[in-house]
Amino acid sequence: MRLVLLGAPGAGKGTQAKILSEKFNVPHISTGDIFRSNIKNGTELGVLAKQYIDKGGLVPDELTVKIVKSRLAEPDCSEGFVLDGFPRTIPQAEQLDAVLTEMGIALDKVVDIHVDDDKIIKRLADRRVCPGCGASYHLEYNPPSEGDICKVCGTKVIQRPDDSPETIKHRLQVYQSQTKPLIQYYNAQGKLVTAYGQEEIEDTTSEVMKALGVKK
Ligand code: AMP
């Protein structure tokens, strides 16, 4: 299964991508996670990416595509993958198509997870993440343990710096102008399916599976 998950920041792409990756036994590839791990490790890529991420902008296409291209060439991607947060622009999507064609493969489906704007803002503001293992929480619907402790690894959870109110606003503008056009792009390819992601995590998973035509 070769999938792309589309959706606004906070739509639940990461959570659903993780579930899909386990279900189909294929790697979950999140460009955001790759950048964050490079930032944490102080690599050259991390230093560069941080300048864009902290402002809520996008890391340049050339760099992002290069990273995804080399990740897709790794052996664990041979049976499929779930791309989360990539592509985010039309040029990225075009270059992804070119890379996959070169590899003799193609995407199976692109799932757009739709969540209304007002809900997105609240979700991002209430999102907490574990800097230790990357687990994601929501203060109301999926809270960490008491004292803001990660249930998986026991690290104190934090708010992502790019989930601050000013940065959220900018990220949503970037989504509207640069990423939303991908819905039309993949619709024209006949690959787009839509899942409503308004409610609980399990409801969204059911929607995603239904959209993909597979049993949960
Ligand atoms: P995410 O974890 O997917 O919300 O990504 C966090 C941030 O990483 C984004 O706001 C961007 O600054 C950057 N980023 C992630 N994926 C991409 C991409 N495909 N293209 C450009 N920038 C990206």
Boltz pocket constraint, residues with backbone or C-beta under 6 A from the ligand:
constraints:
  - pocket:
      binder: B
      contacts: [[A, 9], [A, 31], [A, 32], [A, 33], [A, 35], [A, 49], [A, 52], [A, 53], [A, 54], [A, 56], [A, 57], [A, 58], [A, 59], [A, 60], [A, 61], [A, 64], [A, 84], [A, 85], [A, 86], [A, 87], [A, 88], [A, 89], [A, 92], [A, 162], [A, 171]]
      max_distance: 6.0
